[in-house]
Amino acid sequence: MTTPDASRSPNAATRAKAALQRDPWDLPDVSGLVVGVLGGTGDQGRGLAYRLARAGQKVIIGSRAAERAQTAAGELGLGIEGAENAECARRSDVVIIAVPWEGHAKTLQALRDELDGKLVIDCVNPLGFDRKGAYALKPEEGSAAEQAAALLPGARVTAAFHHLSAVLLQDPEIEQIDTDVMVLGESRADTDVVQALAARIPGMRGVFAGRLRNAHQVESLVANLISVNRRYKAHAGLRVTDV
């Protein structure tokens, strides 16, 4: 007699083999997804909202105060809307977390119900600053992304968009931003969506960079980029070679 587990295992093995053989650059069409940006009134959030909307994505900016979000949306134009955080989360298919690290946990705890079932992209970098410059902080959970996953058990948490210059993102004179976006997550279907969103922005690629347990070093690298930018008066990004 064949057990249920035995009958399922060949199909599971076939699916796993097919996933490995799939072209990693065969990404889904994400043009119809609504993207919410929590922390969209800050520099990084505004920049991501602007670039995605400029690429044709429907974008909603979220803030603790709806009026503040609506003002920022009006300044950016491109059909971007502004809403209070909870409404932004409810109306969005994909939600980017771009809040300051100091408010990260509190924001997510308050939006646990609204983010249930959503694809969440955490781009928060836990950093400290002193006279020597920027340095990485290590949250108890391991990283900001892992903290998000712990606080949002019903969400599909990924991590991406950490290494982008807010100055370049917000500059309307810049047509494309030549950089790669490191994407981390537990589900290939979810990281494929995030990679596809990154690829909507001219010049960018989304590159899969591992599971969430590897998010700390990706978040921490921003401290190094800050040092690069200060020394060379630049807005440095990253490129992954040979892929």
N, C-alpha and C positions, 0 to 999 in steps of 0.2 A: 504494500500500500504506500502511495506517495504522500508524504506529509505536506501541509500547506507551505512550510518554509522551503522545502525542496522544489515545489512547483513554481515558487516565485523566483528562486535564485537564478535560473537561466535568463529570465527576462531582465532581472536587475543587472546581471553581468553584461547582457547585450546593450542595455542602456548606457552603462558605464563605458563600455568600449566605444560606442557611438559618440559619446561626449568627448572622449579623448581624440577621436579622429576628426572632429568637427573643426572647420577653419576658425581660429580664434578671432579673426577679424570679421566674421559673419555675425553682425550685431543687429538687434531688433530695430524696427521703426518706432521711435519714441516721439515723433512730431506732434502726436495728439495728446500727450500727457500734460497735465497741469502741474507746474512746479511751484511749490511754496518755499519761501526763504524766511526762516525765523531768524531774527537779527538782521533783517534786510535794510534797516536804517543805518547800520554801521558800514564802514568802508568796504570790508570784504563782502558782506551781504549785498550791498548796493551794486558792487562790481559784478558779482555773479548774476544778479537779477538783470542787470543791463545787458550783459553779454548773451545770456540765454534768450531774453526777449528780442534782442537784435537779430538773433539767429532764427527767430520765428516761433519760439516756445511761448506758451501762455504762462505768465508768471504772476504770482501774488506775493507781495511783501507782507510779512507779519511783524508786529511790534506789540509791546504791552499796552500801548495806547493806539487805538485805531486812527485817531487824527494824525499822529506822527507818521504812521505807515502810509496814510493817504497823501500826506504832504510829500514824502519821499517818492512815492509812486508818480505823483503829478510832475515832480521835477525830472524824473527819468523818462516819462512818456512811454512810447512804444506799446501802448495798451496795457501796461503794468497796473495792477490794482493793489490797493493797500487795505489791510484789515487787522483787527485784533488777532493775537496769536492763535487763539482757539479756533476762530473762524477760518483763518488761513490754513491751519492743519486739517480741518474738516473738509475743506473744498479742494484740497490738493491730492494728486495721485502720488507725488514724490515730494518729500519735505527735506530741504537742506537746513542743517543746524549750523548757524554762523554767529552764534551769540558769544560774548566774552566768556573766557574760561571761568571767571568768578561766578557767573550766573548760570553755568551749564546745568548743573544738577537740579537747581531750583526750577529752572524753566522746564526741563523734561518731566520732573515730578508733577508739575502742574498740568501738563498736557498728555499725561499717560493715556487717558481714555480717547482723546482725539487722535492720537498717533497709533492707536491699536490697528494692526493690519496694514499700516502704511509702509512704503519703502522709504527709509530714513537714510540720509547721507550726512554723516557727521564730518565737518571740516574744521573742528575746533582744535587749536594747538595749546596745550597746557604749558605755559612759559612763565618764568620769573625774570626779573631784570634787576641788576645791581650795577655798581661802578664798572665792572668788567664786561658788561653787556648782557645779552640774552642767554638764558640757560633753560634746559628742559626740566619740567616737573614730572614726577611719575605718580599718577593717581593710584589710590588703593587698589582699584580694579585692574590696573595695568596701563590704561590709556583712556583718553576721552571717549573713544569709540566703544571700548569695553564697558565703560561706565554707562554710556547710553544704552547698550544692550542689556545691562543689568537692570536699569531703571525702566526700560520699555520692553518687557518680556513678550508682548504681543506684536511688536513691530519687527520689520526685517531691516536690521541695522547694517549699514555699510559705512565705509570711510573713504573720502576722496576730497580733492580740491584744496589740499593743505598748502601747496607750495606756489600759489599764484600771487602775483603782485597786485594789490588793490589799486595801485596807481595806474598800471597798464590796463586793468579791467575797466576802469572808469574813464579812460581817455578816449573820446569819440574819434580822435584823429588816427588812432591805431586800428588798422583793418583786421589784422590777425595777430595772435599771440602764439609764438612758436615755443611750445613747451609740452611735456607729457604730464599726465595726471595719474598718479598712483592710486589704484582702486583696490580696496580690500573688502572682503565679506565672506560669508559662509555659504552662500548659494550662487552657483554660476548664473542662473537666470537673473538674479538681482544685480550682480556685478556687471553682467552684459548690458543691462539697462543703463547703469551709471556710466559705463564706457561709451555707450552710444550718445548719452547726453553730453559728455565731454567733447565728443567728436562733432557735435553740432556747432561748436565754437571754432571758427576758422583758425587753423594753425595748431590746434590741440589734438592729442590722442589720449584715450583712456587706456592704461596698461594694467592688467591684473597683477597685483603684487602680494597676494597671499591672503590668509584668513585674518580675522580681527586680532588674533593673538600677536600678530606682527605689526599692529598699528602704532605701538609706542615709538619705535624707531623712525617711522614715517613722520609722525607728529613732531618728534624731537629735532628732525633735520631742519626744521624752520629756524631754529636757533643758529645753525651754521649758515643758512642763507642770509639771515639778518647781518651776520658778521661779514659775509661776502659783499653784500650790498653797501654796507657802510664803508668798507675799505675801498671798493672800486666805484662807488657812487653809481650803482647799477640797480636793475630790477630783475635779478637773476631768477631763472626757473631751472627745470631739469629736463634732460633728454636721456632716454634709455636706448642704448645702442644695440644693434644686431637683432632687433625684433621688428 
